[in-house]
């Protein structure tokens, strides 16, 4: 599952992780991305200390034995983590799903945690380019929020996976598979036990945020036209 930040991606990881037939992995390439780029992200030192930083080893694990001998492996990936030099060959052997969200909502949410964001930080251009390379299924987080069961049934059908109602709910609180960065980013989703209802009015952005949204919007709309 590929998405930028603040795209319902953690909730989707919890949904799949609540199935008995899935293991999950939270942003495998985040630590390699931080180590290689020097990007100044919240909890940078803790992330690098706690997670594998070698992208070659991470890529190998993506195709290795699935943890706990589960039949399926859900990996939560971010396109902007896959910088030049990080192999994508492993992804060609996976079912690739692209989770998208309107950039105005992403920018409003991400900016509350990291106001100095750039277009590269929110991943829209990288996701569009990644889709061109590996293809896959596209699903919009707005459709999931609007009717979780209908959207997840549609998604499961698209990838030949039986739907499991366990995907609609999960226990509140931190999860064993959370990345160490959960302490900074996951406070809201840790209060949830399922998908929230439909989103409210579109955020009204001004200044730099509005300019950023305009730059991202074409990438979003291109993939939105292909959504389930």
Rosetta blueprint (number, residue, H / E / L):
1 X L
2 X E
3 X L
4 X L
5 X L
6 X L
7 X L
8 X L
9 X H
10 X H
11 X H
12 X H
13 X H
14 X H
15 X H
16 X H
17 X H
18 X L
19 X L
20 X L
21 X L
22 X E
23 X E
24 X E
25 X E
26 X E
27 X L
28 X L
29 X L
30 X H
31 X H
32 X H
33 X H
34 X H
35 X H
36 X H
37 X H
38 X L
39 X L
40 X L
41 X L
42 X L
43 X L
44 X H
45 X H
46 X H
47 X H
48 X H
49 X H
50 X H
51 X L
52 X L
53 X L
54 X L
55 X H
56 X H
57 X H
58 X H
59 X H
60 X H
61 X H
62 X H
63 X L
64 X L
65 X L
66 X L
67 X H
68 X H
69 X H
70 X L
71 X L
72 X E
73 X E
74 X E
75 X E
76 X E
77 X E
78 X L
79 X H
80 X H
81 X H
82 X L
83 X L
84 X L
85 X L
86 X L
87 X L
88 X L
89 X H
90 X H
91 X H
92 X H
93 X H
94 X L
95 X L
96 X L
97 X E
98 X E
99 X E
100 X E
101 X L
102 X L
103 X H
104 X H
105 X H
106 X H
107 X H
108 X H
109 X H
110 X H
111 X H
112 X H
113 X H
114 X L
115 X L
116 X L
117 X L
118 X L
119 X H
120 X H
121 X H
122 X H
123 X L
124 X H
125 X H
126 X H
127 X H
128 X H
129 X H
130 X H
131 X H
132 X H
133 X H
134 X H
135 X L
136 X L
137 X E
138 X E
139 X E
140 X E
141 X H
142 X H
143 X H
144 X H
145 X H
146 X H
147 X L
148 X H
149 X H
150 X H
151 X H
152 X H
153 X H
154 X H
155 X H
156 X H
157 X H
158 X H
159 X L
160 X L
161 X L
162 X L
163 X L
164 X L
165 X H
166 X H
167 X H
168 X H
169 X E
170 X L
171 X L
172 X L
173 X L
174 X L
175 X L
176 X L
177 X L
178 X L
179 X L
180 X L
181 X L
182 X H
183 X H
184 X H
185 X H
186 X L
187 X H
188 X H
189 X H
190 X H
191 X L
192 X L
193 X L
194 X E
195 X L
196 X L
197 X L
198 X L
199 X L
200 X L
201 X L
202 X L
203 X L
204 X L
205 X L
206 X L
207 X H
208 X H
209 X H
210 X H
211 X H
212 X H
213 X H
214 X H
215 X H
216 X H
217 X H
218 X H
219 X H
220 X H
221 X H
222 X H
223 X H
224 X H
225 X L
226 X L
227 X L
228 X L
